[in-house]
Amino acid sequence: MDSLRKVSSVEIDQFLRKAFSSVGLTKTQTDSVVDLLVTTSLRGVDTHGIVLAERYIEGIRSGEINKRPRPKVLRSSKSVAVVDGDSGLGAFVATQATRLAIGKARKTGIGAVSLVNLTHCGALSYYGLMVAREKMAAMAFTNSSHLAAPWGGSSRVFGTNPLCYAFPDGGDGVVFDIATTAGAGQKVVIAIRDGKTIPAGWALDREGRPTTDPSRAMEGVLLPFGGHKGYGLMFASEFYSALLGGGVLSYAGEGRYFQGGFFIQATDIGAFRDYSGYLRDMKRLTRRIHGSRIAEGFEKVYLPGEPEVETRATRLREGIPVDTETWDYFNSLSSKLGISPLRAR
């Protein structure tokens, strides 16, 4: 990521709180979206961190994101719920859905919530780790507007269709969050912005030919990672996020705010076994993983999500990198909203 400035996470947090409040969000909504964006940037997932503030703020200002949503429970049982998010800010309604799943899991062992009619909800790892902090295991899925071809195809059917799992480990948590395309759509967008190419195997152009040009990729299709394996997971993500709860399917989705559906499941480990025994076994497993002989070309064996934990520690000390385009947007926003601009370190 090209970045010319670093800004403390506290400074960015305060700036974004003022910005989102100034465009009419309630404190609860502001807390949700700012924590999502700053947490994600601290973990080094820059494609889904503070760079998304522009998308969300402009969506609120244009009315494409409902800043006064009234989420409605459409179906509910002891373990399951389907919720209509009323086109609300994804970070807010997805956080509420995650809390609902956690509450159900505390009572029954497993809680699952399907959320439909929402806008872009950001990094799934944020919600997975919310669950893991409650001594529960999480899995989450979402779909998005059609950008990707099925395995063997060259026309758009699916979105990037991310999936996530998260498990408690007595520390920061083990978390895995990926797009089921070879590269996340936002990475392609940023490659266009930065004038860079994308790796071979990520995309086809509009004629169905392989391309490393991100602009041609966005005119064509993105490809599932790992051929049929990524395609299979892409289909599963479509099922859980949209088909299961009646959300909008990826192929019918359009626009930078579209999120057809969001699914979160929380599993209370204590309902299956003594939690302290689980932690002992988890630590045995992670010690064995860390003790694995290092393969050529690698310096360390990481747990899923562990590189992000190291990045967070570094960025808490040194600040979050802010690219030039985002910096310029924040400066423009501070003038429009009458709030103090960011200060670089």
C-alpha positions in Angstrom: 0.0 0.0 0.0 1.5 3.3 -1.0 1.2 5.6 2.0 2.9 8.9 2.7 1.5 9.5 6.2 0.9 7.6 9.4 -1.8 8.7 11.8 -2.4 7.4 15.3 -5.4 5.1 15.7 -6.8 7.4 18.4 -6.6 10.4 16.1 -8.4 8.5 13.3 -11.0 7.1 15.7 -11.8 10.6 17.0 -11.9 12.1 13.5 -14.2 9.4 12.1 -16.6 9.7 15.1 -17.0 13.4 14.4 -17.4 12.7 10.7 -20.1 10.0 11.0 -21.9 12.0 13.7 -21.9 15.0 11.5 -23.7 13.2 8.7 -26.5 12.1 11.0 -25.6 8.8 12.5 -26.6 8.0 16.1 -23.9 7.2 18.7 -24.7 3.5 18.5 -24.3 3.5 14.7 -21.2 5.6 14.9 -19.6 3.3 17.5 -20.2 0.3 15.3 -18.8 1.6 12.0 -15.8 3.4 13.5 -14.8 0.4 15.6 -15.1 -1.8 12.5 -13.0 0.5 10.2 -10.3 1.3 12.7 -10.0 -2.2 14.0 -9.7 -3.5 10.5 -7.0 -1.0 9.5 -5.0 -1.7 12.7 -5.0 -5.4 11.6 -3.5 -4.4 8.3 -6.5 -5.3 6.1 -6.3 -1.9 4.4 -8.8 -2.8 1.6 -11.6 -3.0 4.2 -10.4 -0.4 6.8 -10.6 3.3 6.9 -10.5 3.5 3.1 -14.2 2.5 3.2 -15.2 5.6 5.2 -15.6 7.5 2.0 -18.0 4.8 0.6 -20.1 4.8 3.7 -20.2 8.5 4.3 -21.1 9.3 0.7 -23.8 6.6 0.8 -25.3 8.1 3.9 -25.2 11.6 2.4 -26.8 10.5 -0.8 -29.5 8.5 1.0 -28.5 5.2 -0.5 -27.7 4.0 3.0 -30.6 4.4 5.4 -29.3 6.3 8.4 -32.4 5.7 10.5 -33.0 1.9 9.9 -35.5 0.0 11.9 -34.4 -3.6 11.7 -37.2 -6.1 11.9 -37.2 -9.7 13.0 -39.0 -11.7 10.3 -38.7 -15.2 11.8 -37.4 -16.3 15.2 -36.9 -19.5 17.2 -34.8 -20.3 20.2 -31.7 -20.8 18.0 -32.5 -19.0 14.7 -33.6 -15.6 13.5 -34.1 -13.9 10.1 -33.7 -10.1 10.3 -34.5 -7.4 7.8 -31.9 -4.6 8.1 -34.1 -1.9 6.5 -31.2 -0.9 4.1 -29.2 0.2 7.2 -25.5 0.8 7.5 -24.0 -2.7 7.3 -21.6 -2.3 10.2 -24.5 -1.4 12.5 -27.1 -4.0 11.5 -24.5 -6.8 11.2 -23.2 -6.0 14.7 -26.8 -6.2 16.0 -27.3 -9.5 14.2 -24.0 -10.9 15.7 -25.1 -9.9 19.2 -28.4 -11.6 18.6 -26.7 -14.8 17.5 -24.4 -14.7 20.6 -27.5 -14.3 22.9 -29.2 -17.2 21.3 -26.1 -19.4 21.6 -25.8 -18.6 25.3 -29.3 -20.1 25.8 -29.3 -23.1 23.4 -25.6 -23.8 22.5 -25.9 -22.6 18.9 -27.3 -19.3 17.6 -27.6 -18.4 13.9 -28.9 -15.2 12.3 -29.6 -14.5 8.7 -29.6 -10.8 7.9 -31.1 -9.5 4.7 -31.7 -6.0 3.2 -28.5 -4.4 4.4 -25.6 -2.4 2.9 -21.9 -3.3 2.8 -20.9 -4.7 6.1 -17.1 -4.7 5.8 -14.6 -7.3 7.0 -16.2 -10.5 8.3 -13.3 -11.1 10.7 -14.6 -8.2 12.8 -17.9 -10.1 13.5 -16.1 -13.5 13.9 -13.8 -12.1 16.6 -16.8 -10.6 18.4 -18.1 -14.1 18.7 -14.7 -15.6 19.7 -14.4 -13.1 22.5 -17.5 -14.7 24.1 -15.8 -18.2 24.3 -17.7 -19.3 21.2 -16.8 -20.4 17.7 -18.0 -18.4 14.7 -18.7 -18.8 11.1 -19.9 -16.0 8.8 -20.8 -15.6 5.2 -21.9 -12.7 2.9 -22.4 -12.2 -0.8 -22.0 -9.2 -3.0 -22.8 -7.8 -6.4 -21.9 -10.0 -9.3 -18.3 -9.8 -10.3 -17.2 -13.4 -10.4 -17.7 -16.3 -12.8 -18.4 -19.9 -11.8 -15.6 -22.4 -12.3 -15.3 -23.0 -16.1 -17.5 -19.9 -16.9 -16.7 -16.5 -18.2 -19.8 -14.5 -17.2 -20.8 -12.9 -13.9 -22.9 -15.0 -11.5 -21.4 -14.6 -8.0 -19.9 -11.9 -5.9 -16.6 -12.2 -4.2 -18.6 -14.0 -1.5 -16.3 -13.9 1.5 -16.4 -16.4 4.4 -14.9 -16.4 7.8 -14.4 -18.6 10.8 -13.1 -17.6 14.2 -12.2 -19.7 17.3 -11.2 -18.6 20.8 -7.7 -19.5 22.0 -7.3 -17.7 25.3 -5.6 -14.8 23.5 -6.4 -12.8 20.3 -8.3 -15.6 18.7 -7.8 -17.7 15.6 -9.5 -16.1 12.7 -9.7 -16.8 8.9 -11.4 -14.3 6.6 -11.1 -14.7 2.8 -12.9 -13.8 -0.4 -13.7 -16.8 -2.5 -12.3 -15.1 -5.6 -8.6 -15.3 -6.2 -8.4 -11.6 -5.2 -10.8 -9.5 -3.3 -12.8 -7.0 -5.4 -11.6 -4.1 -3.3 -8.0 -5.1 -4.0 -8.7 -4.8 -7.8 -10.3 -1.4 -7.2 -7.2 -0.2 -5.3 -4.9 -1.6 -8.0 -6.8 0.6 -10.5 -6.4 3.6 -8.2 -2.7 3.0 -7.7 -2.0 2.2 -11.3 -0.8 -1.3 -10.6 -1.4 -4.7 -12.2 -3.1 -7.7 -10.6 -1.6 -11.2 -10.4 -2.2 -13.7 -13.2 -5.1 -16.0 -12.5 -7.3 -13.4 -10.8 -9.5 -12.4 -13.7 -10.7 -12.6 -17.3 -11.4 -9.6 -19.5 -14.8 -9.0 -21.2 -13.8 -11.4 -24.0 -13.0 -14.2 -21.5 -9.3 -13.9 -21.9 -6.9 -13.9 -18.9 -5.8 -10.4 -17.9 -3.5 -8.7 -15.3 -5.0 -5.3 -16.1 -7.4 -4.4 -13.1 -9.5 -2.1 -15.3 -10.1 -4.9 -17.8 -10.8 -7.2 -14.9 -13.6 -5.0 -13.7 -15.0 -4.9 -17.2 -14.8 -8.7 -17.3 -15.0 -11.3 -14.4 -13.0 -12.3 -11.3 -12.2 -16.0 -10.9 -12.7 -18.3 -7.9 -9.4 -19.2 -6.1 -8.2 -22.8 -6.5 -10.5 -23.6 -9.4 -13.3 -25.9 -8.4 -12.4 -25.7 -4.7 -12.9 -21.9 -4.4 -16.0 -22.2 -6.6 -17.5 -24.8 -4.2 -17.0 -22.4 -1.2 -18.3 -19.5 -3.3 -21.5 -21.5 -3.8 -21.8 -22.3 -0.1 -21.4 -18.6 0.8 -24.2 -17.8 -1.6 -26.4 -20.3 0.1 -25.8 -19.2 3.6 -25.8 -15.5 3.0 -28.7 -15.2 0.5 -30.6 -18.4 -0.4 -31.1 -19.5 3.2 -32.6 -16.3 4.5 -34.2 -15.1 1.3 -31.7 -12.3 0.6 -30.9 -10.9 -2.9 -28.7 -13.2 -4.9 -25.4 -11.9 -6.2 -26.3 -12.1 -9.9 -29.2 -9.6 -9.2 -27.1 -7.2 -7.2 -25.7 -3.8 -8.4 -23.9 -0.9 -6.8 -21.1 -0.2 -4.4 -23.4 -0.5 -1.3 -25.1 -3.8 -2.3 -24.8 -6.7 0.2 -27.4 -9.4 -0.6 -27.3 -11.1 2.8 -25.1 -11.8 5.8 -25.1 -14.9 7.9 -23.5 -15.4 11.3 -23.5 -18.5 13.5 -22.2 -18.6 17.1 -21.4 -22.0 18.8 -21.0 -22.0 22.5 -18.0 -24.3 23.2 -19.1 -24.8 26.8 -22.3 -26.5 25.5 -20.1 -29.3 24.0 -17.3 -29.6 26.6 -15.6 -28.0 29.5 -14.1 -24.8 28.2 -10.9 -25.1 30.2 -10.3 -28.5 28.6 -10.9 -27.1 25.2 -8.4 -24.3 25.8 -5.8 -26.9 26.9 -6.3 -28.8 23.6 -6.3 -25.6 21.6 -2.9 -24.6 23.1 -1.5 -28.1 22.4 -2.5 -27.7 18.8 -1.2 -24.2 18.4 2.1 -25.2 20.1 2.5 -28.1 17.6 1.7 -25.7 14.7 4.3 -23.2 15.9 6.8 -25.9 16.4 6.5 -27.3 12.9 9.8 -27.4 10.9 10.0 -24.2 8.8 9.7 -24.8 5.1 12.2 -23.2 2.6 11.2 -19.7 1.8 9.4 -19.1 5.1 10.5 -17.5 8.4 7.7 -18.5 10.7 4.6 -20.8 10.8 1.6 -18.6 11.7 -1.9 -19.4 13.0 -4.7 -18.0 10.8 -5.0 -14.4 11.7 -1.7 -14.2 13.6 0.0 -11.9 11.0 -2.8 -9.4 11.6 -2.1 -9.5 15.3 1.5 -8.6 14.7 0.5 -5.8 12.4 -1.9 -4.4 15.0 0.9 -4.2 17.6 3.1 -2.3 15.1 0.3 0.1 14.0 -0.7 0.8 17.6 2.9 2.0 18.1 3.6 3.6 14.8 0.2 4.7 13.5 -2.1 3.6 10.6 -0.8 4.3 7.1 -3.1 6.6 5.1 -2.9 6.6 1.4 -2.8 9.9 -0.5 -6.4 9.6 -2.0 -7.9 8.8 1.4 -5.9 11.6 3.1 -7.2 14.1 0.5 -10.8 12.9 1.0 -10.5 13.3 4.8 -9.1 16.8 4.3 -12.0 17.7 2.0 -14.5 16.2 4.4 -13.2 18.1 7.3 -13.8 21.4 5.4 -17.3 20.3 4.3 -18.3 19.2 7.8 -16.5 21.8 9.8 -14.4 19.4 11.9 -10.7 19.5 12.7 -8.5 17.8 10.0 -6.4 14.7 10.7 -2.8 15.3 11.8 0.0 13.1 10.6 2.7 11.9 13.0 
